[in-house]
Amino acid sequence: MAGTGVGVGVSQRVALTTIAKWMKKLSVQTTQKYALLKKLQMHGNIEYGCHGGELRWVVKYRDHDLAGHVDGAPKQFQRVKTTFNAALPWRGYESSDVITLKEKYEHGGQEAVVQIFNNREALIRDGLQRQLGREWFKDGNATGNEQTFHGIESFGSMTGQTAADELATTLNDTYAGTSTSYTSLKSNAVKGTDEEYGVWSPVVVNSNRTPSGGSLRNWEDYADEYIRLGLIEADYGGVAGEMVDLVLLTKTAFRQFLNIADDKERINLSRGSELEMVRLGFKNAVELDGVPVMWDNGIAATDGASDTVYGYGFNCSKVKLKILGGSKSKSLFNARVTWNDDYAATRLYFHLLGNLCFESPRHFIKFAAIS
């Protein structure tokens, strides 16, 4: 009889006359470590009350050409195209529950040990918000994800990797209607010369690189160097708003990174309550080169190409969660609670419509074993 909750005892006479000692609080064991949403909330990067047929924004991808001045020569004037439109569809999530009349009556009074129906709506909201923690890293273009948000993997695909290359050799994804190829906006663009080069391309760090004439450099031994490479490549001005400000790794990759950091005194590593992520409640965050690094439970071990993923870097100024419609209470999930006469039951329906909008893939990093 042990484990039934009633009639438990060392003997039959005790079991027949004694109930268990019930704790009056629900033990929630579904909590996991999901950091990105808190970061977006802290910086006001969740926009409620959005409307319109789709999510669209204008991207400036080039500047006007500069030419030497020729005195007295006729000047040429022409229209110059410097922008293009990016667009994402609205997508979303839903969930539901039902409480029948008999359930409600039975689960009442002092006989109800833990009142799970009184705060049912809040309880469900908390769980759904935790579920969202895995969505930020998904590929919204992948089969099976056609109705859900576009996560960071939506522009993380590549092909034909050269083992010696520090970054992805060939990017072959599409995000918001535009190719992520380094030369998608100018076919002959040259890195370091043309601003069009890589303007819509993520920084994908080849995290198991084999340099020419050298040996394999795996993540476990070179994690700090790979993170530093990504931070430098995704730096477009050296000022707040133009640099990656959060690196999230898998739990294993984070542990391997810390093992390296502990062995190398030259690494400038910070810990403590002054760090933003620590103030948000993530006490094991550390700082490398001024950027918080921590692990996140939502990151999958592999991507759509079955490559091992170590983590991602985010410029949180360049990503926003857009909520279609939204609620006056600024809750992510709208809830509708209705009584259904046909089934004598209370129905709870939750929905979140919108999308996650990355201003440009170039502000984000993927760390993966791609060769």
N, C-alpha and C positions, 0 to 999 in steps of 0.2 A: 504493500500500500504506500510505501515511501514515495514521495514526489507528487502525490495527487493534490496536496494542499489542505485536505481535511481528513480527519480520521487517522492521523499519523501518530504513532506512539510505540513505546517499547513493548507494550502488551495490548491484548485485545480490549481490555476494560478501559485502558487509557485512550486507545484509538477511538473507541465508541463515544467518548465523552470529552474529547479535547480537539480543538482546532489548532492549526498551525499559527505560529507567530508571523503575521503578515507585515511587511514594511509598506508604508502608506505612499511611497513615492515610486513612480515608474522608473525602472532602470533602463536608460537609453544606451544601447551598445552599437548604434549605427553611426556614431560620430567618426568622422575622418578628417584628414588634414587637407583642406582646400583653401588656397591662399589668394588666388587671383580676384575672386569676387570681392573680398574685403578690401583689396587694394583699389579696385575700381570704385567701390563705395566711398572710401576715404577721400579720393581725389575728385569726387563728383562726376564720374564718367559713366553714370547711368542716367539716360534721358527718358523720362516718362512722357506719355501723351503724344507719341508720334502718330502721324496719319499719312495718307497718300497711297498710291497704287503700288509703290515699291520703294526701296531705300536707294537713293541715288546721290552721288557727290561728284564735284568737278575737280579734276587732278591737273595741276600744272606740271608738265614733265620736261619742259625745255625753256631756255631763255632765248632772247633775241641774239642773233649772231653779232659779233663785234668785228669791225673792219677798220683798217687804217684810213685816216683822212687824206683825201687827195684834194688839194686846194684848187678851186675853179672847175673841177670836173662835175658833170651832171650826176645827180643823185638818183638812186633807184628806190622806188617805193612799191611795196607789195604787201598783201595781207599775209600775216605770219600766224600759223596755227601753233599754239603753245599748250593747249589743254585737250583732255579727253574726258568722257564721262565713265564713271564706274557705277555699277548697279548690282544690288542684291535683292532677291525676293524676300518677302516677309515669311517667316516660318515660326514654328512654335511647338509647345508641349501641352499635354493635358493629363489629368488624373482624376480619379473619382472614388467615392465611397458611398455606402448606404447603411442606414441604421433603421432596422425594422421596429415597429411599435412594440412587439414583444421583447426585443432586446433592450429597448429603452426602459421598459417597466421592470424587467428582471434586474437590470444593472442600475439599481437605485437604492436610496436609503443607506443605512449603516452596513448593509450586506455587500455593498460595492466597495471593495477594498481600495482600489485605485480608480478614480473617476476618469475613465478614458474617453467618455462621450462629452463631458462638460467643456473640455478644451480641445475637442477633436480637430477643429479647423486649424488652430495654431500648431498642433502636433503634426498635422499633415504638411502644412506650409514649411515647417522646419526640415522635414524629411525631403521634400521636393527640392528645396534649396541646396541640400547636400547632394542630391542626385545631379544637379546642374554642374557640380564641380568636375565631373568627368566630361562634360560637353565642350568645354573651352578648348580641348586639345584634339577634337575629332575632325575628320575630313567631311565637310558638308557636301562634297561632290561624289563621295563614295556611294556605291550601291547599298541601300538600306538606310541611308542618312538623308534622303531626299526631302524629308519634312522637318528636319531639325536644323539648329543653328550652324553657321559656318565657323568652325573652330580653326585653330592655327594650322592644322594639318591640311586645310583647304588649299594652301599654296605651298605644300612641303614636298611635292613629288619631283623626282629627278631620274635621269637615265644616263647610261654610258659613262660611269664614273672612272676617271683616271686615278689610280691609287696614289700617285705622287702629288696630286693637286690638294691644296689646303682647303679649298671650298668646293662645293658641288660643281662638277664640270659642265653638266647640261641640265638646266631646269626645264621641265616639260609640263608644268601645271597651268591652270587658268584660274584667275581669281577676279570676281566681279566683272566678268566679261572680257578681260584682257590677259594675254599670255604673260607668264612670269619669266619667260626667256630673257637673258641679259640684253639681247638686242631686239626685243619685240617692238620697241617704239622707234628704233632706227637700225636698219639692217646692218649697217657698217659701223655702228657705234664702237668706240674704243674706250676701254677702261682707263680712267684718269684723264681722258681728253674730252669726251662727250658726256654732258650731264644726262643724256638719255640712257646711257649704259646702266643697266641694273636698277632703273628707277622704279620698277614694279617687280623686283626680284628679292626674295628673302635671302638672308645670310645663312646658308646651310654649311655647317662646319663638318668636314670629313674627319670624324673623331676616331678613326683607326687607320690613319695615314701611314703609308710606307714611302718615305722620301727616296728620291733617285739615289741608288747606290747604298741605301741604308736599310734598316730593319723596321719591322712593324712597330708603330708607336700607339699602343692601345690606351683607352680611356683610363684604365686603372693606374697607369704610371704617368700620364700626361694630361690629366683632367684640367689642372690649373692653366696649362698653356692653351688648351683648346677653348676654355672659357674666355681667357684674355684675348685670343684671336677674334672670337665672335664679338666681344665688346668693342674692340677697335674697329672692326669692319662695319659695325652698325652704328658708328658714331658719325653724325653729320653736322657737327658744329661745336661739340665740346661744351654745350650749355644744356641746362635743364629743358626737357622737351624734345631734344634732338639726340638723346642717348638712351640706351637700354637702362632701365632702372630696376629690373627684377629678373633674376634667373631662377627658374624652377626645374628641379631635377627629379628623377626617380629616386626612391629611397636608397637603392643600392648605389646608384651613381653619386649621390650626395655623400654617402659614407666613404666611398673611394676617394672622392675629392678631399674630404676632411683628413683622411689618412695621409694624403700627399701634403696637405697644408701643415700638418703637425710635424712632418719630417723636414720641411724647408723653411728655415728661419727668414729667408729673404722675401717670403710672401707677406704682403701687407694685409693682414687679416684682422678684422674687428669683430668683437662680440659685445653684447651688453644692451642695457635698457635704452641707450640713446638711439639705437637703430629703429627705423620706422616699423619694420615688420615685427620687431620684438614688442614695440608699443601696441601693435595690433593683436598681440597675444601669441605670436609664433616665436617662442623663446629660443629655439635652436637655430635661428637665422644667423648667418655670418656674412661678413662683408669682404668682398674681394675687389680691389681697385675702385672702391667707392660704391659698389653695386651689391645689394643684398642677394645672397644665394641660399636656397633652402630646398627641401623636397616637398613634393605635392603628390597626394595619393591618386589624383585623377589621371596622371600620365601613364599611358599604356607602354608596355615593355617593347613593343614593336610597332612599326607603321604599316601602311597598306602594302608595301613591297617586302614585308617581313624583315626589314632592316632593324637592328637594335637601336632603340631611341634612348638617349641619356637625359635629354631635357630640352628646355626652350628658354629663350630670352625674350623679354617683353619690354617695349617702350610703352608704359601705361598711359602716356599722354596721347598716344596715337591709336588707341583702341577704345571703343565705346560700346556699351550695351544699349541698344535702342529698343524701347518697349512700345509696341503698337497699342494705342489706346491708353493702357495704364490705369491705375486706380488712384483715387484721391488720397489713399493712405500711403502711397508710395511703396506698396508691397509688390514684389516681383510677380507673384501669382494672384490673379483675380479669383475670387471664390463666389460661387452662387449656391446658396443653401435653400432647398425647396421641399415642401411636403407634397408627396404623391398619394392622392386618395386611392388610386387603383391598387396600389401595393401596400398601402398603409405603412409608408416608410419615408424617412427623411433622406433626401439625396444631396450629396455634396459634389460639386463639379469645380475643378480648378483648371485654369488655363494661363499660359504665358505666351504671348505672340510678340514677335520682333525679330531681331537678329543681332549677332555680334559683328561689329564693323571695324575692320582693320584699315586704317587710313591709307596705308601702302605696305605691302609685304616687306619692303626694304628695311623697315624699322624693327624687324623681328628675326630671331635666331632659332635655328634648329641644330641640335647636337646629335649626330647619329653615326652609326657605323655603316657607311655607304660604299665602302670599297673592300 
